[in-house]
Amino acid sequence: MSKATEILHSIPVDELTGSIAVPIYQTSTFVQDAPGVNKGYDYARSNNPTRKALEDIVARLEGGHSAHAFATGIAAIDAVIKLLKSGDEVLAVDDIYGGAYRLFTKVYEKFGIKINYVDTTEADQLLDHFTSKTKLVWIESPTNPTLKISDIEKIAQITHTNNALLVVDNTFASPIAQNPINLGADIVIHSGTKYIAGHSDLVAGLVITKTEGLGSEIKFIQNATGGILGPLDCFLTIRGIETLELRYTKQSENALELANYLTTLPEIDQVYYPGLPNHKNHEIAKKQQNGLFGGVISFTLKDDQIDSAVKVVTNTKYFKLAESLGGVKSLLCHPAQMTHASIPREKRLASGVKDSLIRLSVGIENVEDLKNDIAQAVAQLNYVNI
Ligand SMILES: *Cc1c(COP(=O)(O)O)cnc(C)c1O
């Protein structure tokens, strides 16, 4: 069975009525026959049938034992960190998602959880950083916005040899391009806000675990701390998943063609896209991403000036200026002034986010329209002598 067929038919038909769409159980509580005697549901924070449907679909999509749905991607990350206790350590990818960095440093360090940041694109470099207190290795692949790729299989081996668990934030690859649990990861997290829901109309987070044991720990945290996803957003996320394979494939095709085109424009300096053969980690991306490289492209401008980037991002017609990614409509942003604005300039430059770097989230529009849109925006820079 192909993935597209499997996804569509893993969405259950309602047993009570035959409804082909998953019903939205907009309720806070469930009537019981006698104290503790119920139909599997007692209170909507603990469990809800719409959420259960989404969680089962996502667990299957990622090849995990179970999945749990949270209010946002950050709430999902927060739930995983709560597996730890004071004194534990985490090894994390050095250009981790900014919101995760903020959560780790501003919230969890004061509870005695120590995070060490490492370049995980060279898996062997991890070896020097393990201590007896390292409990989690936390990676993203591809990363945001420079799209670095880490070898998940190799890192899983190194992590397990050192008695830690591997967490992969799979938001950028989506379950269509990459299933980290099949490559050895223990926990996968998603910002469901991005590709999984796919329509820029909600925020959501997901935690998928490989084992039943980890699944019940996350379930306990979900109920104990309460950051659940509401039933309407669960419904919308399921509806998004119906077209996930179609969207991600189209976005990847559009992005590959657009990335190649961008390399031919004289105003553009460097193009970052894992699907380009000159990308530093192209081979490993090809091996672990199912031939799909996603819809995110970043590029820099010849003069590398902030003002030039501003000119470009305010002169596109189809690429709308906004944070976030993964939706059907194309977006673009200027990380130096938006997603990465809170990071000191030196640190930002060290992680490869140059002043003029522009990040594109490629949608499902006609690719010729998208090419023309970027070409006319960069042409307005009127560079001389390039
Ligand atoms: C957006 C994002 C998050 C956070 O998700 P929210 O739904 O915005 O809370 C985490 N990781 C990555 C890679 C993201 O892009």
The ligand as an ORCA input file, in Angstrom:
! r2SCAN-3c Opt
* xyz 0 1
  C       7.567     26.187     14.577
  C       8.505     25.182     15.107
  C       8.427     24.744     16.435
  C       7.426     25.318     17.423
  O       6.123     25.031     17.081
  P       4.859     25.965     17.451
  O       3.723     25.199     16.899
  O       5.104     27.282     16.788
  O       4.829     26.097     18.930
  C       9.310     23.775     16.851
  N      10.235     23.271     16.020
  C      10.360     23.689     14.750
  C      11.424     23.098     13.881
  C       9.500     24.649     14.244
  O       9.633     25.080     12.978
*
